């Protein structure tokens, strides 16, 4: 053997031999990031990548599961609740959404949005740690490597797409080419498929990398004593590392501090109480003042084109059991009143504290309409346009004793912004399905 063969790393001998033209291209990369020597950070390597990857593996799994729960909460099989009618098999759901515990949707959607935001610095850290792989040269060495590159493109592109669209949506910046619900659902399935494939391909290497170094030792290693990792099969370690300017514990601390900052600036929108004023990154996170109707709203009456002209002389149309009748607000106030203490929780992650809602139970109205055992009820608003001007509620939602056609809140009449003259409030229901300015209830068998 020649000296060159004697000193060749074992990993090279195990690699399949590429065609000569591929080897020539690989040996002559263009200047810049395609050359391995361009990336010189001494802390970049399998261990740091694996730590970020483990956090994302746990976090993204939770975000995905809570996203599926959010989808189920809309009861997509009922009426016009589903905004993605062409979803096919991607829109499956496993169970009917319950009404109890009443705080479940508030919790799961709060976790979905807050954890998604917390993971943004971790995602950026992971992308930084593997950025040399995005500039691999040559771009294609073999069919297997080409498929891996495609999966990496779907993984990175899907992650960026899902996080960006989610953040844009919670900021109420609607710049999507289609409905947010449609693009986010399709994007989620593309991303999670690439994510699952990536985990299957890299899980063994991740475990090996995590075992290669002691986490405790790394947390006690300062910048002066930071050393590069040994060469790795994925070529994450620089062949010509520069002197360290930050330790691995410093990089982990920087990412952790970023996630903690995001947490402190957003979690108040979901938890409420004393933390509500700290939600500076949440458009619905601020304290609105004092008084019975001074709590968060999603859409004002002005935005929905609702004014006193639409509510003067208001009547509720009640249908069911082959009959139809109308009720004035005074008629409804003369009926037995029930009070339920419930929050409003929105898909954007914000929620209110429990409010004392008072009104007529939906099951009493179903009985009055001649449908004491309804399968569902179609709730329609008097607003003339926009999404969610109607919603269909399932049987268990209609029959829950705390499901109301609310007329008052916190011992005061509803304000126009909160749905005067009447709105629906249902335990554990997404806020957009607690329809405001209700004009018709149509109970279905």
C-alpha positions, 0 to 999 in steps of 0.5 A: 500500500502507498502512504496515502492508503495507509493513512486513509481514514477507515470511514473512507474505505467503507464508502462506495467508490463514486464515478471518476467525474463525480470524484473530480467535481467533489475534489474541485468545489467552487470557492465559498461555503461549499468548501469544508474549510469555510466553516471553522467553528470549533464547537460545531460537531455531532454532539452539539447537533444531537443535543439540539436534535433531542430537544426538537424531537421531544418538542416537535412531537408535542407540538404536532400532537397538540396540533392534531388535538386542535384540529379535532376540537373544531369537530371537522366532520360537522357542517361547514366547520372544516376549512380544508374540504379537499384534505382527504386522508390528511384530515382524519380525526380519532374522536369526538371532542369532549366538553370536559374538562372545560380548560382542556383546549385552553391548555393544549392550544396554549402549549401548542403555540407557546412551545412552538415559539420557544422552539424557534431559538432551538431550531435556529441553533440546530440549523446553525450546527448543520449548515455545512451539510446544506452546502454539501459538494457535490450536491448529488453523489449517488441516488441514495444521497440525492434522496437524502438531500431531498428529505433534508430540503423537505425537513428544513423547508417544512420546518421554516414554513410551519414555524413562519406561518404559525408566527404570522398567524398569531400576529394576525398578519394574514398574508397567506395565498390561501386559508391559513388552516389549509396551508398549515395543515398540508405543511404540517403533514409534509414536514412531519413525514420528512421529520419522521424519516430524518429521525429514522435515519439519524436516531442511531447516530444521535444516540452515539453522539450523545454518548460520546461526551458528558453533558455535565463535563461540557457544562463545566468547560469554558471557552479557553478549554473548548476543543473540537470534536474528532472527525465525524462521518457527516463532516460537521467537524471543521478540518481547519477549526479556528480558535474558540470564541464561545464554548459549547455550554455558552452556545447552549446557554445562548439558545436557552436564554433565547427560548426563556425570553420568548417564553416570558414574553408570550406565556402570559397570553395563555396563563393570564393573571399577573403574567398577562402584562408580560405578553409583549409579543402577543397581540391579545396579551395585554390587560384591557382595563377593568369592568365586566366586559374588559377582557380579550376579544378576537374580532370587534363589532366594527371589524365584523360590520356589526352596529346598533342598526343590526341589533335594534329589534333583534330576534333569535330564529329557533328551528328544530323538530320541523318547527320554527319560532322567533324569540326576542331578547326579553323572551330569552331573559324571561326563561330560566337563567344559568351561570357558567364560569368559563374562559375563551381560548383562541387558536392563536394561543391566547385565552381569558380568565374564567368569566361568569356567563349567564344565559339560557342553556342550549339544551333548553332551547333545543327542547323548546324547538322540539328537538330534545335529543339533537344530533347537532346545532347549526349556529349562525351569526347576523354578521354577513361575511368573514370566516366562522360566521357559522359553526356546528356544535355536536350533541354533547356540546348542546346537552352540556349544562354549561353550554349557553346562549349567553346574554350577560357576562360578569353580571352585566349585559354583553357589550357589542364587541362581546356579541350583544345581544346574544352569543354562544359559550360552550365548555372546552370549545375553540373561541371562534366556535363560540359564535357572537351576534347569534341570529339563528339556532337550527337543531338537527336530528 
